């Protein structure tokens, strides 16, 4: 099968991705083999390719927003029939027995493993995944509209929960890429007022089209104090900016696996009056099922930018240069 691997992590201009031929993987006990239709392109893939996220194994196939169909099953994999359309997301497996898993915080499991980092992901014609960690998907919807929900949607949903936005509250969104443009729609459907801050002019225009009350430059101030904010941009220098924009008791949720260093915070300006700074670490399967259920009841507009399979390196380069408005999606199979 054809696949892309991270051969030499570094800036995209150095060509960290390489297209190779690999054997089709065989599903182990409890696993399914998935023929990939599409795989959305996540900024985490970019961090892995460029070395911001240290590779855990050589020659890893990135990609963790996969839509495809089950074509084979390993021993004991009897939950899904061949031909079932499924989604494969970032969280690949957990131990299921540690204190974090037991209390419903499996995303904090010390033994958790991740698609496209610990195991080969979806920049390939096939991948294997544990049946317990894939999501059944409707077969009658466009694959490129489903794929971004599997990380951009899920992690944005978790970030929104972590931000503890009150009913009818004022939400600030910093950065407006794949995840932010979906999360904004979820917040709007829940009755929030959303203010977007992002450096991309095209992203600001999209934010207003989707219903944001305002859209300003990334380091700009929203027109009113915020009850909650989510930082999607991997820019630590925006943390004090977003904290300063919060009203009393507000919460800033940082939605990203990688963030540049945060400048020194001034307690009185950034944290006093019970402002809260929270991180987001991966997602739970419950987050995934909740987001997909919400999207069925409140369909979101997925702005997908298509790329051919042999353009994976270009897709990541465009993402690095902020040339993608919405979610980049690799078209791999039928």
DRENDO-1510 file (C-alpha; in Angstrom, 1 decimal, always signed):
<recs>
REC; n; res; u; v; w
REC; 1; UNK; +0.0; +0.0; +0.0 .
REC; 2; UNK; +1.0; +3.6; -0.5 .
REC; 3; UNK; +1.6; +5.7; +2.7 .
REC; 4; UNK; +3.3; +8.9; +3.8 .
REC; 5; UNK; +5.8; +8.6; +6.7 .
REC; 6; UNK; +7.6; +11.1; +8.9 .
REC; 7; UNK; +11.2; +10.3; +7.8 .
REC; 8; UNK; +13.2; +13.3; +9.0 .
REC; 9; UNK; +11.3; +15.7; +11.3 .
REC; 10; UNK; +12.0; +19.3; +10.6 .
REC; 11; UNK; +10.5; +22.4; +8.9 .
REC; 12; UNK; +8.2; +21.6; +6.0 .
REC; 13; UNK; +10.6; +23.2; +3.6 .
REC; 14; UNK; +13.1; +20.4; +4.5 .
REC; 15; UNK; +10.8; +17.7; +3.3 .
REC; 16; UNK; +10.1; +15.7; +6.5 .
REC; 17; UNK; +7.4; +13.5; +4.8 .
REC; 18; UNK; +8.3; +10.8; +2.4 .
REC; 19; UNK; +5.9; +8.7; +0.3 .
REC; 20; UNK; +6.6; +5.0; +0.5 .
REC; 21; UNK; +5.3; +1.5; -0.1 .
REC; 22; UNK; +4.4; -0.5; +3.0 .
REC; 23; UNK; +2.7; -3.9; +3.4 .
REC; 24; UNK; -1.0; -3.8; +4.3 .
REC; 25; UNK; -1.2; -4.2; +8.1 .
REC; 26; UNK; -2.9; -7.3; +9.6 .
REC; 27; UNK; -5.4; -6.7; +12.4 .
REC; 28; UNK; -4.4; -8.3; +15.7 .
REC; 29; UNK; -6.7; -9.5; +18.4 .
REC; 30; UNK; -9.6; -7.1; +18.8 .
REC; 31; UNK; -8.5; -4.9; +15.9 .
REC; 32; UNK; -10.1; -4.1; +12.6 .
REC; 33; UNK; -8.5; -3.3; +9.2 .
REC; 34; UNK; -9.9; -0.1; +7.7 .
REC; 35; UNK; -9.6; +0.9; +4.1 .
REC; 36; UNK; -9.2; +4.6; +4.2 .
REC; 37; UNK; -11.5; +6.9; +2.3 .
REC; 38; UNK; -10.2; +10.3; +3.6 .
REC; 39; UNK; -8.0; +11.6; +6.4 .
REC; 40; UNK; -8.3; +15.2; +7.6 .
REC; 41; UNK; -5.1; +17.1; +8.3 .
REC; 42; UNK; -4.5; +18.2; +11.9 .
REC; 43; UNK; -2.0; +20.7; +13.3 .
REC; 44; UNK; -0.8; +17.8; +15.5 .
REC; 45; UNK; +0.4; +16.1; +12.3 .
REC; 46; UNK; +2.3; +19.3; +11.5 .
REC; 47; UNK; +3.9; +19.3; +14.9 .
REC; 48; UNK; +4.9; +15.7; +14.5 .
REC; 49; UNK; +6.4; +16.3; +11.0 .
REC; 50; UNK; +8.3; +19.4; +12.1 .
REC; 51; UNK; +9.6; +17.9; +15.3 .
REC; 52; UNK; +7.6; +20.1; +17.8 .
REC; 53; UNK; +6.0; +16.8; +18.9 .
REC; 54; UNK; +8.8; +14.3; +19.3 .
REC; 55; UNK; +8.2; +11.1; +17.3 .
REC; 56; UNK; +7.7; +8.0; +19.4 .
REC; 57; UNK; +8.8; +5.6; +16.6 .
REC; 58; UNK; +10.8; +6.0; +13.4 .
REC; 59; UNK; +8.9; +6.3; +10.1 .
REC; 60; UNK; +5.5; +6.8; +11.6 .
REC; 61; UNK; +2.5; +7.3; +9.3 .
REC; 62; UNK; +0.7; +10.4; +10.6 .
REC; 63; UNK; -3.1; +11.1; +10.5 .
REC; 64; UNK; -5.8; +10.6; +13.1 .
REC; 65; UNK; -9.0; +11.9; +11.5 .
REC; 66; UNK; -9.8; +8.9; +9.4 .
REC; 67; UNK; -13.0; +7.9; +7.7 .
REC; 68; UNK; -13.0; +4.5; +6.0 .
REC; 69; UNK; -14.7; +1.1; +6.0 .
REC; 70; UNK; -13.9; -2.1; +7.8 .
REC; 71; UNK; -12.5; -4.7; +5.4 .
REC; 72; UNK; -11.1; -7.3; +7.8 .
REC; 73; UNK; -11.2; -8.2; +11.5 .
REC; 74; UNK; -8.7; -9.8; +13.8 .
REC; 75; UNK; -9.6; -12.6; +16.3 .
REC; 76; UNK; -12.3; -11.5; +18.8 .
REC; 77; UNK; -13.2; -8.4; +16.7 .
REC; 78; UNK; -16.9; -9.1; +16.5 .
REC; 79; UNK; -18.5; -5.7; +17.2 .
REC; 80; UNK; -18.4; -4.4; +13.6 .
REC; 81; UNK; -19.3; -6.1; +10.4 .
REC; 82; UNK; -17.2; -5.9; +7.3 .
REC; 83; UNK; -18.3; -2.9; +5.2 .
REC; 84; UNK; -19.2; -0.8; +8.3 .
REC; 85; UNK; -18.1; +2.8; +7.9 .
REC; 86; UNK; -16.1; +4.0; +10.8 .
REC; 87; UNK; -14.0; +6.9; +12.1 .
REC; 88; UNK; -10.6; +6.5; +13.7 .
REC; 89; UNK; -9.5; +9.3; +16.0 .
REC; 90; UNK; -6.5; +10.4; +18.0 .
REC; 91; UNK; -7.0; +8.2; +21.1 .
REC; 92; UNK; -6.1; +4.7; +20.1 .
REC; 93; UNK; -6.1; +2.7; +23.4 .
REC; 94; UNK; -5.9; +3.0; +27.1 .
REC; 95; UNK; -5.2; +0.4; +29.9 .
REC; 96; UNK; -8.8; +0.6; +31.2 .
REC; 97; UNK; -7.8; -0.2; +34.8 .
REC; 98; UNK; -5.8; +2.7; +36.1 .
REC; 99; UNK; -7.4; +5.3; +38.5 .
REC; 100; UNK; -7.8; +7.7; +35.6 .
REC; 101; UNK; -9.6; +5.2; +33.4 .
REC; 102; UNK; -11.8; +4.1; +36.2 .
REC; 103; UNK; -13.0; +7.6; +37.0 .
REC; 104; UNK; -13.8; +8.4; +33.4 .
REC; 105; UNK; -10.6; +10.4; +32.6 .
REC; 106; UNK; -9.1; +7.9; +30.2 .
REC; 107; UNK; -7.4; +10.7; +28.3 .
REC; 108; UNK; -5.0; +11.0; +31.3 .
REC; 109; UNK; -4.2; +7.3; +31.3 .
REC; 110; UNK; -0.4; +6.9; +31.6 .
REC; 111; UNK; -0.6; +4.0; +29.2 .
REC; 112; UNK; -2.7; +5.8; +26.6 .
REC; 113; UNK; -1.6; +5.4; +22.9 .
REC; 114; UNK; -2.4; +7.5; +20.0 .
REC; 115; UNK; -3.1; +7.1; +16.3 .
REC; 116; UNK; -0.5; +8.5; +14.0 .
REC; 117; UNK; +2.0; +8.9; +16.9 .
REC; 118; UNK; +2.3; +5.5; +18.7 .
REC; 119; UNK; +0.9; +3.6; +15.8 .
REC; 120; UNK; +0.6; +4.2; +12.1 .
REC; 121; UNK; -2.3; +6.5; +11.1 .
REC; 122; UNK; -4.4; +7.5; +8.2 .
REC; 123; UNK; -2.0; +9.0; +5.7 .
REC; 124; UNK; -2.2; +5.6; +4.1 .
REC; 125; UNK; -4.5; +3.4; +2.1 .
REC; 126; UNK; -5.1; +1.1; +5.1 .
REC; 127; UNK; -4.7; +1.2; +8.9 .
REC; 128; UNK; -5.6; -1.0; +11.8 .
REC; 129; UNK; -7.3; +0.1; +15.0 .
REC; 130; UNK; -8.8; -1.4; +18.1 .
REC; 131; UNK; -12.5; -2.0; +17.6 .
REC; 132; UNK; -13.3; -0.5; +21.0 .
REC; 133; UNK; -11.8; +2.9; +19.9 .
REC; 134; UNK; -13.4; +3.4; +16.5 .
REC; 135; UNK; -16.7; +5.3; +15.9 .
REC; 136; UNK; -19.5; +3.9; +13.7 .
REC; 137; UNK; -20.4; +6.6; +11.1 .
REC; 138; UNK; -23.3; +7.2; +8.8 .
REC; 139; UNK; -22.7; +5.8; +5.3 .
REC; 140; UNK; -24.7; +8.4; +3.5 .
REC; 141; UNK; -22.7; +11.5; +4.3 .
REC; 142; UNK; -19.6; +12.9; +2.5 .
REC; 143; UNK; -16.5; +11.5; +4.0 .
REC; 144; UNK; -14.7; +14.9; +3.9 .
REC; 145; UNK; -17.4; +16.4; +6.0 .
REC; 146; UNK; -17.1; +13.7; +8.6 .
REC; 147; UNK; -13.4; +13.4; +9.0 .
REC; 148; UNK; -12.7; +16.8; +10.6 .
REC; 149; UNK; -15.2; +16.0; +13.3 .
REC; 150; UNK; -12.9; +13.2; +14.6 .
REC; 151; UNK; -10.3; +15.5; +16.1 .
REC; 152; UNK; -11.0; +19.1; +15.2 .
REC; 153; UNK; -14.6; +18.6; +16.3 .
REC; 154; UNK; -13.9; +16.3; +19.3 .
REC; 155; UNK; -11.0; +18.2; +20.8 .
REC; 156; UNK; -12.9; +21.5; +20.3 .
REC; 157; UNK; -15.9; +20.1; +22.0 .
REC; 158; UNK; -13.8; +19.0; +25.0 .
REC; 159; UNK; -12.1; +22.5; +25.1 .
REC; 160; UNK; -15.6; +24.1; +25.2 .
REC; 161; UNK; -16.6; +21.9; +28.1 .
REC; 162; UNK; -13.3; +22.7; +29.9 .
REC; 163; UNK; -14.0; +26.4; +29.4 .
REC; 164; UNK; -17.2; +26.1; +31.5 .
REC; 165; UNK; -19.1; +28.7; +29.4 .
REC; 166; UNK; -22.3; +29.6; +31.2 .
REC; 167; UNK; -25.6; +29.4; +29.4 .
REC; 168; UNK; -25.9; +32.3; +27.0 .
REC; 169; UNK; -22.4; +33.4; +27.8 .
REC; 170; UNK; -19.7; +35.3; +25.8 .
REC; 171; UNK; -17.0; +33.1; +24.3 .
REC; 172; UNK; -13.7; +34.3; +22.9 .
REC; 173; UNK; -12.0; +32.1; +20.3 .
REC; 174; UNK; -8.3; +32.7; +19.6 .
REC; 175; UNK; -7.2; +31.2; +16.3 .
REC; 176; UNK; -9.7; +30.1; +13.7 .
REC; 177; UNK; -8.7; +26.9; +12.0 .
REC; 178; UNK; -10.3; +23.5; +11.6 .
REC; 179; UNK; -11.2; +23.0; +15.2 .
REC; 180; UNK; -12.2; +26.6; +16.0 .
REC; 181; UNK; -14.6; +26.9; +13.0 .
REC; 182; UNK; -16.5; +23.8; +14.3 .
REC; 183; UNK; -16.4; +24.7; +18.0 .
REC; 184; UNK; -17.8; +28.1; +17.2 .
REC; 185; UNK; -20.8; +26.5; +15.6 .
REC; 186; UNK; -21.4; +24.2; +18.6 .
REC; 187; UNK; -21.2; +27.2; +21.0 .
REC; 188; UNK; -23.6; +29.2; +18.8 .
REC; 189; UNK; -26.1; +26.3; +18.7 .
REC; 190; UNK; -25.9; +26.3; +22.5 .
REC; 191; UNK; -26.9; +30.0; +22.6 .
REC; 192; UNK; -23.5; +31.7; +23.1 .
REC; 193; UNK; -22.2; +35.0; +21.7 .
REC; 194; UNK; -18.9; +34.3; +20.0 .
REC; 195; UNK; -16.0; +36.7; +19.4 .
REC; 196; UNK; -13.2; +35.5; +17.2 .
REC; 197; UNK; -9.6; +36.8; +17.3 .
REC; 198; UNK; -7.3; +35.5; +14.5 .
REC; 199; UNK; -4.6; +36.8; +12.2 .
REC; 200; UNK; -6.0; +35.5; +9.0 .
REC; 201; UNK; -8.4; +37.8; +7.1 .
REC; 202; UNK; -10.1; +34.9; +5.3 .
REC; 203; UNK; -10.6; +33.1; +8.6 .
REC; 204; UNK; -12.2; +36.3; +10.1 .
REC; 205; UNK; -14.6; +36.5; +7.1 .
REC; 206; UNK; -15.5; +32.8; +7.6 .
REC; 207; UNK; -16.1; +33.4; +11.3 .
REC; 208; UNK; -18.6; +36.2; +10.5 .
REC; 209; UNK; -20.3; +34.0; +7.9 .
REC; 210; UNK; -20.8; +31.3; +10.5 .
REC; 211; UNK; -22.4; +33.7; +13.0 .
REC; 212; UNK; -19.7; +35.2; +15.2 .
REC; 213; UNK; -20.6; +38.5; +16.6 .
REC; 214; UNK; -17.2; +40.0; +15.9 .
REC; 215; UNK; -13.9; +39.0; +14.3 .
REC; 216; UNK; -10.6; +40.8; +15.1 .
REC; 217; UNK; -6.9; +40.3; +14.8 .
REC; 218; UNK; -5.3; +37.7; +17.0 .
REC; 219; UNK; -3.9; +40.2; +19.5 .
REC; 220; UNK; -7.0; +42.4; +19.4 .
REC; 221; UNK; -9.5; +42.9; +22.2 .
REC; 222; UNK; -13.1; +41.6; +22.0 .
REC; 223; UNK; -15.8; +44.3; +22.1 .
REC; 224; UNK; -17.0; +43.1; +25.6 .
REC; 225; UNK; -15.6; +41.1; +28.5 .
REC; 226; UNK; -15.6; +37.3; +28.0 .
REC; 227; UNK; -17.1; +34.7; +30.2 .
REC; 228; UNK; -14.8; +32.0; +28.7 .
REC; 229; UNK; -12.2; +31.7; +26.0 .
REC; 230; UNK; -10.5; +29.0; +24.0 .
REC; 231; UNK; -7.0; +29.3; +22.6 .
REC; 232; UNK; -6.7; +27.2; +19.5 .
REC; 233; UNK; -3.6; +28.9; +18.1 .
REC; 234; UNK; -0.3; +27.2; +19.4 .
REC; 235; UNK; +1.0; +30.6; +20.4 .
REC; 236; UNK; +1.8; +31.0; +24.1 .
REC; 237; UNK; +2.1; +34.8; +23.8 .
REC; 238; UNK; -1.7; +34.9; +23.4 .
REC; 239; UNK; -2.3; +33.3; +26.8 .
REC; 240; UNK; -1.9; +36.6; +28.7 .
REC; 241; UNK; -3.9; +38.4; +26.0 .
REC; 242; UNK; -6.8; +36.0; +26.4 .
REC; 243; UNK; -6.7; +36.0; +30.2 .
REC; 244; UNK; -6.8; +39.8; +30.3 .
REC; 245; UNK; -9.9; +39.7; +28.1 .
REC; 246; UNK; -11.8; +37.5; +30.6 .
REC; 247; UNK; -14.5; +38.9; +32.9 .
REC; 248; UNK; -14.4; +38.0; +36.6 .
REC; 249; UNK; -14.6; +34.3; +37.1 .
REC; 250; UNK; -13.8; +33.5; +33.5 .
REC; 251; UNK; -11.9; +30.5; +32.2 .
REC; 252; UNK; -9.4; +30.1; +29.4 .
REC; 253; UNK; -9.1; +26.7; +27.9 .
REC; 254; UNK; -6.0; +25.9; +25.9 .
REC; 255; UNK; -6.8; +23.4; +23.2 .
REC; 256; UNK; -3.6; +22.0; +21.8 .
REC; 257; UNK; -0.9; +19.3; +22.4 .
REC; 258; UNK; +1.8; +21.9; +21.6 .
REC; 259; UNK; +2.1; +25.5; +22.8 .
REC; 260; UNK; +5.0; +27.9; +22.5 .
REC; 261; UNK; +6.3; +29.3; +25.8 .
REC; 262; UNK; +3.9; +31.5; +27.8 .
REC; 263; UNK; +5.3; +35.0; +28.7 .
REC; 264; UNK; +5.3; +35.8; +32.4 .
REC; 265; UNK; +1.8; +36.4; +33.8 .
REC; 266; UNK; +1.0; +39.3; +36.1 .
REC; 267; UNK; -1.3; +38.0; +38.9 .
REC; 268; UNK; -3.4; +41.1; +39.2 .
REC; 269; UNK; -3.9; +41.5; +35.4 .
REC; 270; UNK; -4.3; +37.9; +34.4 .
REC; 271; UNK; -5.4; +35.6; +37.2 .
REC; 272; UNK; -7.0; +37.7; +40.0 .
REC; 273; UNK; -10.8; +37.9; +40.3 .
REC; 274; UNK; -10.9; +34.1; +40.0 .
REC; 275; UNK; -9.8; +33.8; +36.4 .
REC; 276; UNK; -8.8; +30.2; +35.5 .
REC; 277; UNK; -6.3; +28.8; +33.1 .
REC; 278; UNK; -6.9; +25.2; +32.0 .
REC; 279; UNK; -5.2; +22.8; +29.6 .
REC; 280; UNK; -6.9; +20.2; +27.4 .
REC; 281; UNK; -5.2; +16.7; +27.1 .
REC; 282; UNK; -6.5; +14.6; +24.3 .
REC; 283; UNK; -10.0; +13.4; +24.5 .
REC; 284; UNK; -12.1; +10.6; +25.9 .
REC; 285; UNK; -14.3; +8.3; +23.9 .
REC; 286; UNK; -17.3; +9.8; +25.7 .
REC; 287; UNK; -16.3; +13.2; +24.2 .
REC; 288; UNK; -16.2; +11.7; +20.8 .
REC; 289; UNK; -19.7; +10.1; +21.1 .
REC; 290; UNK; -21.1; +13.3; +22.6 .
REC; 291; UNK; -19.8; +15.5; +19.8 .
REC; 292; UNK; -21.0; +13.1; +17.0 .
REC; 293; UNK; -24.4; +12.9; +18.7 .
REC; 294; UNK; -24.6; +16.7; +18.9 .
REC; 295; UNK; -23.6; +17.1; +15.3 .
REC; 296; UNK; -26.5; +14.7; +14.3 .
REC; 297; UNK; -29.0; +17.0; +16.1 .
REC; 298; UNK; -27.3; +20.3; +15.1 .
REC; 299; UNK; -25.5; +19.8; +11.8 .
REC; 300; UNK; -22.4; +21.9; +11.6 .
REC; 301; UNK; -21.0; +23.4; +8.4 .
REC; 302; UNK; -17.6; +21.7; +7.7 .
REC; 303; UNK; -15.4; +23.9; +5.6 .
REC; 304; UNK; -13.2; +21.2; +3.9 .
REC; 305; UNK; -10.3; +22.0; +1.7 .
REC; 306; UNK; -9.6; +18.9; -0.5 .
REC; 307; UNK; -6.1; +17.6; -1.4 .
REC; 308; UNK; -5.2; +14.6; -3.4 .
REC; 309; UNK; -3.4; +11.8; -1.6 .
REC; 310; UNK; -0.1; +12.6; -3.2 .
REC; 311; UNK; -0.3; +16.2; -2.0 .
REC; 312; UNK; +0.0; +15.4; +1.8 .
REC; 313; UNK; +3.2; +17.4; +2.1 .
REC; 314; UNK; +1.6; +20.3; +0.3 .
REC; 315; UNK; -1.3; +20.2; +2.7 .
REC; 316; UNK; +0.9; +20.4; +5.7 .
REC; 317; UNK; +3.0; +23.2; +4.1 .
REC; 318; UNK; -0.2; +25.1; +3.5 .
REC; 319; UNK; -1.3; +24.5; +7.1 .
REC; 320; UNK; +2.1; +25.8; +8.4 .
REC; 321; UNK; +1.8; +28.9; +6.3 .
REC; 322; UNK; -1.9; +29.6; +7.3 .
REC; 323; UNK; -3.1; +29.1; +3.8 .
REC; 324; UNK; -5.9; +26.7; +4.8 .
REC; 325; UNK; -9.3; +28.2; +5.8 .
REC; 326; UNK; -11.2; +25.5; +7.5 .
REC; 327; UNK; -10.0; +21.9; +7.5 .
REC; 328; UNK; -7.6; +20.3; +4.9 .
REC; 329; UNK; -8.7; +16.8; +3.9 .
REC; 330; UNK; -6.7; +14.2; +2.0 .
REC; 331; UNK; -8.7; +12.1; -0.4 .
REC; 332; UNK; -7.2; +8.6; -0.4 .
REC; 333; UNK; -9.6; +5.9; -1.5 .
REC; 334; UNK; -13.2; +5.3; -2.7 .
</recs>
